[in-house]
Amino acid sequence: MIKNKLICAILTSITALTGTTVYAATNDYQLEQVVTLVRHGIRPQTNLQELNDATGKDWPKWSVPDGYLTQRGYDGILNQSQYQLKTWQEAGLPISLNQENCSNQNQVFIWAAPDQRTRKTADAIAESISQTCHPEVGVSGYKHDPLFDALKMGSATDQFDEIKKEFKARIVSQDDIQAKYAQSNQHLKATVCAPNGCDFLDKDWKLKLNKNGQPKLNGPADEGSNIGETIRLQYSENFPLSQVAFGHVKNANDVKKLMVLHDAKYKYLNEIPLFAQRGGSILYQQILDALDNSKATEAPLHRPLVVFVGHDTNISEIKTLLQFNWQLPQYLANDIPPGGTLSFEKYKEKSTGQYFVKIGFSARTLDQWRHLTPLSKAQPLHEDVLKYSYCKTTSVGVLCPLNQFLQNAQKQIVRLNIDQPLYK
C-alpha cells in the first residue's frame, strides 16, 4: 500500500494573496515560460433528464447538447485568453502573436481532454494566439486520457478503502453532516424542487466505487453539486433571471448561496490528499516537467506557452497537491468557475540567473461571464497567488525559487500503473 504523505508536512506557512495587479516587464526579472491548466468554458448540465428526475421539475433547455461548450463559453474564453496573452507578453513572455508567416507554431503547446467542451475551449485559446495560424490542439486518440481521466481508468480502485476511511473521518457521522448542511439543503429544496422531489437530500452521505472503479459520492452532495453547478452556468450563460433556478436568483450572491453542496463535493472527496494524488499525479508530473528545463519530455513541454485544457476536477486535484486555497470575488472559497486558470509563470532573475515560479489562480467573476465583459486593466481577471514560507515578494509579484518548489512538489506525486501512452 502506498503511504499517503500529507502535504502539510512538507509545505508549510501557505497563504494566498488576492489581487488583480498586472505586472509589466522589469529590469530585474524576465518571464520565460507560462504553463497553465484551464477549465473549459460555459456548458449546459451534462444530463438534463437526470436533473429533471432528481428535482421533479423540467429544467430549461439550452442551445447546445448536454455538456457541450456554448458560443458564449467560446467567446468568453477567446477574450480571456487574448487578455492573458497580452498580459504575459507585456511581462516579457517570448511569444509572437498573429504572425502572418505562422512562425509562432513552435512557441505554443496546447493539449486538451477528449470532451467536446475541452476541445472547443482549446480551439478558442488557439484562435486567441493567431486568427490566421491556429496552433495545433493535441487530443488523445483514446477514449480516456490519463492526464485528465486517471480516476476513470481505475487509478484509485486499490486505494478505495483508505480514501473511504478519510471520507468518513471528514463527515464525522451522518447526524453531524446532515445537521451541518440542513439549512443549505432546505434552501435548495425550496428553490428548485417539486413538492415530492429531491429525495436525495434526505439520504446518507456515502462514498462508493462506480463501474469504472472510480470513487464517487452518493447522497446530497452528488445531485446537489450538479444542481448548484447548473444554476451557476445558467447565470453565467445570461439566461433570463426568470429561468435561473426557476426565478429564485436575482444576482450573483443568490447563485453563491446555492453552490454550497457543490463546494461540499470537493471538501469531502477531491481534497482528500490520497484521492488527489491518484487522480492528479500524472498531469501534475507533466506540469513539473514542463517547468524543469533539465527534464527530457515526451511532448514539447519546454515551449514558452504550455496549455492544458481540462475540467474543474483536474484543477481541484492539483490544487490539493499544491495545498493552495483561494478566494475570488462572487464565489465561494476554492471555487473553480468556467475558464478558471491555474497558472505557473517561470521567471529568470537577470542578476543571478536563478529561476523562480509564480503560481496563481484566476477567473472571470459571475457577472463578468453574465455580461461577457471584455477584459482589460479596468476590468481584469481576479487572481489569488500562492505564497509558501520560502517565497518572496518582488517587483513582479510573489516568486518562489523554482528548484525548491520542484523538489517539494515532486514528493506529492505517486507512480500510477496505467498502461497507455501519453500524448497519443
Wavefront OBJ file of the C-alpha trace (Angstrom):
o trace
v 0.000 0.000 0.000
v 1.263 3.423 -0.927
v 1.559 5.625 2.113
v -0.115 8.963 1.747
v 2.330 11.721 2.600
v 0.430 14.659 3.901
v 1.309 17.778 2.047
v 1.391 19.937 5.117
v 4.401 18.040 6.428
v 6.428 19.450 3.585
v 4.737 22.654 2.544
v 4.077 25.000 5.425
v 3.018 28.547 6.150
v 0.995 28.944 2.964
v -1.175 31.919 2.171
v -2.986 33.130 -0.922
v -2.685 36.762 -1.891
v -5.722 38.287 -3.566
v -5.279 40.907 -6.240
v -5.693 41.997 -9.824
v -2.267 43.535 -10.307
v -0.865 43.410 -13.841
v 2.923 43.344 -13.878
v 4.958 44.725 -16.772
v 8.432 43.597 -17.741
v 11.131 44.888 -15.402
v 14.883 45.099 -15.400
v 15.027 42.522 -12.600
v 13.090 39.537 -13.953
v 12.312 38.008 -17.333
v 9.148 35.955 -17.826
v 10.384 32.973 -19.835
v 7.527 30.475 -19.705
v 3.904 30.083 -18.680
v 2.301 26.693 -18.014
v -1.456 26.693 -17.425
v -4.258 24.304 -16.566
v -7.560 25.786 -17.751
v -11.117 24.702 -17.085
v -13.386 24.681 -20.136
v -15.858 27.499 -20.719
v -19.622 27.539 -20.118
v -21.584 24.358 -20.830
v -25.086 23.094 -20.008
v -25.727 20.397 -17.438
v -24.260 17.042 -18.509
v -27.557 15.127 -18.205
v -30.817 17.064 -18.380
v -33.036 14.038 -17.770
v -31.204 13.126 -14.566
v -31.649 16.711 -13.369
v -35.373 16.598 -14.132
v -35.766 13.236 -12.408
v -33.838 14.310 -9.311
v -35.822 17.506 -8.748
v -39.223 16.590 -10.185
v -39.140 19.700 -12.361
v -38.397 20.327 -16.033
v -35.261 22.420 -16.324
v -34.795 24.937 -19.169
v -33.203 23.629 -22.333
v -30.018 25.070 -23.778
v -28.934 26.000 -27.294
v -26.394 23.144 -27.428
v -26.455 19.462 -26.381
v -25.771 18.491 -22.785
v -22.156 19.050 -21.794
v -21.169 20.970 -24.965
v -19.396 24.322 -24.959
v -21.763 27.190 -25.732
v -20.976 30.079 -28.065
v -20.795 32.403 -25.057
v -18.392 29.936 -23.478
v -16.212 30.039 -26.592
v -16.335 33.823 -26.897
v -15.533 34.329 -23.224
v -12.518 32.030 -23.404
v -11.328 33.756 -26.589
v -11.416 37.176 -24.936
v -9.935 35.861 -21.695
v -7.042 34.198 -23.487
v -6.347 37.338 -25.525
v -6.195 39.304 -22.278
v -3.897 36.759 -20.624
v -1.571 36.561 -23.615
v -1.245 40.333 -23.800
v -0.528 40.480 -20.065
v 2.154 37.791 -20.288
v 3.680 39.324 -23.391
v 3.918 42.700 -21.657
v 5.710 40.913 -18.803
v 8.272 39.631 -21.292
v 6.988 36.226 -22.416
v 8.794 35.452 -25.704
v 5.772 34.670 -27.837
v 4.704 36.290 -31.103
v 1.016 36.839 -31.724
v -0.824 36.880 -35.068
v 2.245 36.146 -37.178
v 1.433 36.101 -40.886
v 4.173 33.539 -41.543
v 2.911 31.234 -38.769
v 6.273 31.323 -37.009
v 4.533 31.021 -33.626
v 3.711 27.326 -34.087
v 6.806 26.266 -32.156
v 6.168 28.732 -29.335
v 2.993 27.088 -28.053
v 1.879 23.626 -26.947
v -1.833 23.014 -26.309
v -3.255 19.698 -25.118
v -6.947 19.157 -24.320
v -9.054 16.498 -22.642
v -11.099 14.475 -25.169
v -14.527 16.006 -24.432
v -16.133 18.425 -26.900
v -16.199 21.271 -24.369
v -12.486 20.978 -23.616
v -11.506 20.620 -27.269
v -13.539 23.662 -28.284
v -12.128 25.650 -25.374
v -8.652 24.764 -26.610
v -9.679 25.917 -30.100
v -10.678 29.296 -28.652
v -7.279 29.591 -26.964
v -5.562 28.700 -30.237
v -7.606 31.339 -32.075
v -6.614 33.931 -29.476
v -2.967 33.338 -30.344
v -3.498 33.765 -34.063
v -6.665 34.024 -36.132
v -4.796 33.015 -39.280
v -2.376 30.409 -37.919
v -4.055 28.499 -35.121
v -1.523 26.465 -33.153
v -2.334 22.772 -33.284
v -4.507 21.430 -30.464
v -3.480 17.970 -29.306
v -6.096 15.452 -28.141
v -5.683 11.797 -27.216
v -6.906 9.254 -29.735
v -8.064 7.009 -26.902
v -11.415 7.141 -25.103
v -9.710 8.336 -21.927
v -6.569 10.400 -21.450
v -4.502 9.509 -18.349
v -3.623 13.186 -17.930
v -7.247 14.067 -17.207
v -9.055 10.760 -16.683
v -6.803 8.665 -14.445
v -9.617 8.070 -11.955
v -11.924 6.831 -14.717
v -9.135 4.408 -15.636
v -9.106 2.858 -12.167
v -6.142 4.686 -10.640
v -7.782 4.874 -7.196
v -9.509 1.491 -7.087
v -6.860 -0.226 -4.975
v -6.793 2.708 -2.556
v -10.549 2.952 -2.104
v -10.589 1.648 1.474
v -8.062 4.275 2.568
v -9.912 7.050 0.734
v -13.211 5.937 2.267
v -11.651 5.947 5.731
v -10.606 9.585 5.255
v -14.045 10.451 3.869
v -15.733 9.019 6.969
v -13.370 10.944 9.222
v -14.272 14.172 7.434
v -18.038 13.818 7.684
v -17.694 12.603 11.328
v -21.150 10.972 11.329
v -24.369 11.015 9.324
v -26.064 13.065 12.030
v -23.240 15.611 12.036
v -23.059 16.055 8.270
v -26.850 16.238 7.872
v -27.055 18.866 10.604
v -24.224 20.853 9.063
v -25.969 21.097 5.689
v -29.602 21.127 6.859
v -30.108 24.834 6.152
v -28.458 24.667 2.717
v -30.479 21.576 1.823
v -33.709 23.257 2.836
v -32.846 26.346 0.790
v -32.067 24.214 -2.263
v -35.294 22.248 -1.819
v -37.385 25.419 -1.604
v -35.660 26.829 -4.678
v -35.574 24.093 -7.320
v -37.506 21.041 -6.077
v -41.052 19.893 -6.741
v -43.110 19.126 -3.594
v -42.143 15.446 -3.781
v -38.774 15.971 -5.449
v -35.160 15.951 -4.273
v -35.419 12.915 -2.005
v -31.647 12.565 -2.450
v -31.248 15.399 0.070
v -32.522 13.103 2.826
v -30.209 10.203 2.004
v -26.978 9.301 3.752
v -23.655 10.710 2.604
v -21.796 7.754 1.117
v -18.718 7.021 -0.951
v -18.886 4.184 -3.469
v -16.956 2.792 -6.412
v -18.701 3.237 -9.751
v -18.492 0.744 -12.617
v -15.126 2.207 -13.682
v -13.667 1.693 -10.231
v -13.803 5.431 -9.537
v -14.708 6.708 -6.041
v -17.936 8.694 -6.257
v -20.090 10.466 -3.693
v -23.683 9.363 -3.221
v -26.352 11.356 -1.442
v -26.923 15.110 -1.069
v -23.547 16.267 -2.428
v -23.892 14.232 -5.627
v -27.005 15.654 -7.283
v -26.785 18.763 -5.110
v -23.429 19.582 -6.649
v -24.800 19.142 -10.172
v -27.754 21.390 -9.392
v -25.591 24.155 -7.956
v -23.220 23.993 -10.907
v -26.108 24.122 -13.373
v -27.534 27.230 -11.691
v -24.111 28.890 -11.869
v -23.861 28.011 -15.549
v -27.367 29.322 -16.285
v -26.482 32.653 -14.704
v -23.133 32.805 -16.493
v -24.811 31.985 -19.820
v -27.082 35.029 -19.341
v -30.309 33.059 -19.036
v -33.257 35.333 -18.186
v -33.449 35.609 -14.412
v -36.942 34.132 -14.596
v -35.286 30.881 -15.708
v -32.222 30.830 -13.430
v -33.131 28.445 -10.589
v -36.781 28.846 -11.660
v -36.751 32.575 -10.905
v -35.212 32.351 -7.438
v -31.914 34.016 -8.393
v -31.660 37.794 -8.668
v -27.902 38.316 -8.506
v -24.505 36.658 -8.134
v -24.840 36.381 -4.367
v -28.003 34.308 -4.771
v -26.055 31.944 -7.019
v -23.295 31.596 -4.448
v -25.803 30.555 -1.765
v -26.918 27.664 -3.978
v -23.370 26.391 -4.533
v -22.848 25.048 -1.004
v -23.303 21.366 -1.905
v -21.067 21.826 -4.919
v -18.409 23.089 -2.544
v -19.041 20.117 -0.235
v -18.332 17.657 -3.032
v -14.770 18.941 -3.211
v -14.272 19.270 0.534
v -15.277 15.688 1.238
v -13.681 13.943 -1.741
v -11.427 15.911 -4.092
v -9.478 17.500 -1.255
v -8.580 14.129 0.256
v -4.822 14.062 -0.487
v -4.717 10.389 -1.463
v -7.648 10.867 -3.850
v -5.958 13.914 -5.389
v -2.697 12.013 -5.798
v -4.379 9.122 -7.590
v -6.276 11.498 -9.851
v -3.744 14.254 -10.468
v -0.235 12.801 -10.276
v 0.197 12.139 -13.994
v -0.904 15.627 -15.032
v 0.998 17.297 -12.200
v 4.173 15.480 -13.247
v 3.817 16.889 -16.759
v 3.414 20.413 -15.377
v 6.545 19.998 -13.260
v 8.478 18.527 -16.189
v 7.451 21.493 -18.335
v 8.891 23.905 -15.776
v 12.115 21.892 -15.370
v 14.445 22.612 -18.283
v 16.660 19.689 -17.307
v 13.883 17.149 -17.946
v 13.542 15.381 -21.274
v 9.829 15.215 -22.104
v 7.561 13.184 -24.377
v 5.991 16.347 -25.782
v 7.331 19.851 -26.496
v 6.702 20.975 -22.931
v 9.548 23.490 -22.806
v 7.902 25.919 -25.214
v 7.197 29.443 -23.896
v 3.470 28.732 -23.531
v 2.113 25.340 -22.463
v -1.648 24.989 -22.026
v -3.561 22.012 -20.665
v -7.351 22.257 -21.019
v -9.360 20.067 -18.679
v -12.054 20.103 -16.036
v -12.635 21.590 -12.601
v -11.878 18.167 -11.114
v -8.387 18.271 -12.637
v -7.714 21.695 -11.154
v -9.082 20.653 -7.766
v -6.672 17.699 -7.650
v -3.617 19.816 -8.480
v -4.856 22.489 -6.055
v -4.936 19.887 -3.295
v -1.413 18.691 -4.098
v -0.247 22.322 -4.035
v -2.196 22.973 -0.817
v -3.409 26.144 -2.488
v -6.536 27.878 -1.174
v -8.011 30.880 -2.943
v -10.900 33.304 -2.652
v -12.180 35.169 -5.706
v -14.980 37.773 -5.790
v -18.566 36.455 -6.125
v -17.555 32.835 -5.463
v -17.192 30.514 -2.506
v -13.630 29.808 -1.414
v -11.725 27.484 -3.756
v -14.441 27.543 -6.410
v -13.340 26.724 -9.962
v -15.550 28.642 -12.418
v -15.647 28.153 -16.190
v -12.348 29.290 -17.670
v -10.653 29.178 -14.268
v -6.896 29.138 -14.850
v -4.220 27.632 -12.639
v -1.001 29.244 -13.879
v 2.688 28.614 -13.310
v 4.797 31.550 -14.524
v 8.540 30.916 -14.713
v 10.792 33.944 -14.255
v 14.552 34.315 -14.567
v 16.292 36.728 -12.233
v 18.613 38.643 -14.539
v 21.281 39.449 -11.977
v 21.741 35.863 -10.754
v 20.343 33.636 -13.484
v 18.186 31.924 -10.842
v 14.710 30.704 -11.789
v 11.518 31.385 -9.855
v 7.877 30.423 -10.287
v 4.717 32.411 -9.594
v 1.650 30.241 -9.010
v -1.810 31.758 -9.278
v -5.463 31.011 -9.899
v -7.628 33.443 -11.857
v -11.152 33.536 -13.258
v -13.915 35.787 -14.519
v -16.484 36.791 -11.921
v -20.048 35.565 -12.315
v -21.112 38.965 -13.624
v -18.151 39.190 -15.994
v -19.401 35.954 -17.518
v -23.056 37.007 -17.495
v -22.318 40.289 -19.259
v -19.442 38.830 -21.289
v -17.381 41.773 -20.089
v -14.335 42.494 -22.289
v -11.339 42.010 -20.009
v -8.897 44.870 -19.613
v -6.800 46.608 -16.980
v -10.011 48.331 -15.881
v -11.911 45.010 -15.874
v -9.226 42.404 -15.117
v -9.344 38.765 -14.211
v -9.297 38.447 -10.447
v -6.449 36.340 -9.133
v -5.110 34.781 -5.959
v -1.391 33.989 -5.756
v 0.156 31.176 -3.738
v 2.865 32.026 -1.237
v 4.875 29.385 0.576
v 7.080 30.336 3.514
v 10.178 30.264 1.293
v 8.758 32.596 -1.376
v 9.373 36.334 -1.628
v 7.550 39.425 -2.811
v 9.212 41.061 -5.814
v 8.572 43.701 -8.453
v 6.652 41.075 -10.474
v 4.705 39.595 -7.577
v 5.245 36.628 -5.271
v 8.026 34.395 -6.593
v 9.123 31.008 -5.258
v 12.577 29.531 -6.008
v 11.886 27.067 -8.806
v 14.254 24.323 -7.674
v 12.846 24.285 -4.161
v 9.294 24.234 -5.465
v 10.062 21.355 -7.849
v 11.791 19.387 -5.115
v 8.875 19.765 -2.707
v 6.214 19.203 -5.342
v 7.819 16.001 -6.572
v 7.230 14.440 -3.147
v 3.465 14.730 -3.645
v 3.408 12.566 -6.768
v 2.741 8.831 -6.813
v 3.530 6.500 -9.696
v 0.417 5.047 -11.297
v 0.287 1.854 -13.293
v -1.750 2.957 -16.294
v -0.629 1.191 -19.448
v -1.460 3.850 -22.029
v 0.979 6.243 -23.691
v 0.684 9.978 -23.155
v 0.159 12.435 -25.999
v -1.050 9.707 -28.358
l 1 2 3 4 5 6 7 8 9 10 11 12 13 14 15 16 17 18 19 20 21 22 23 24 25 26 27 28 29 30 31 32 33 34 35 36 37 38 39 40 41 42 43 44 45 46 47 48 49 50 51 52 53 54 55 56 57 58 59 60 61 62 63 64 65 66 67 68 69 70 71 72 73 74 75 76 77 78 79 80 81 82 83 84 85 86 87 88 89 90 91 92 93 94 95 96 97 98 99 100 101 102 103 104 105 106 107 108 109 110 111 112 113 114 115 116 117 118 119 120 121 122 123 124 125 126 127 128 129 130 131 132 133 134 135 136 137 138 139 140 141 142 143 144 145 146 147 148 149 150 151 152 153 154 155 156 157 158 159 160 161 162 163 164 165 166 167 168 169 170 171 172 173 174 175 176 177 178 179 180 181 182 183 184 185 186 187 188 189 190 191 192 193 194 195 196 197 198 199 200 201 202 203 204 205 206 207 208 209 210 211 212 213 214 215 216 217 218 219 220 221 222 223 224 225 226 227 228 229 230 231 232 233 234 235 236 237 238 239 240 241 242 243 244 245 246 247 248 249 250 251 252 253 254 255 256 257 258 259 260 261 262 263 264 265 266 267 268 269 270 271 272 273 274 275 276 277 278 279 280 281 282 283 284 285 286 287 288 289 290 291 292 293 294 295 296 297 298 299 300 301 302 303 304 305 306 307 308 309 310 311 312 313 314 315 316 317 318 319 320 321 322 323 324 325 326 327 328 329 330 331 332 333 334 335 336 337 338 339 340 341 342 343 344 345 346 347 348 349 350 351 352 353 354 355 356 357 358 359 360 361 362 363 364 365 366 367 368 369 370 371 372 373 374 375 376 377 378 379 380 381 382 383 384 385 386 387 388 389 390 391 392 393 394 395 396 397 398 399 400 401 402 403 404 405 406 407 408 409 410 411 412 413 414 415 416 417 418 419 420 421 422 423 424
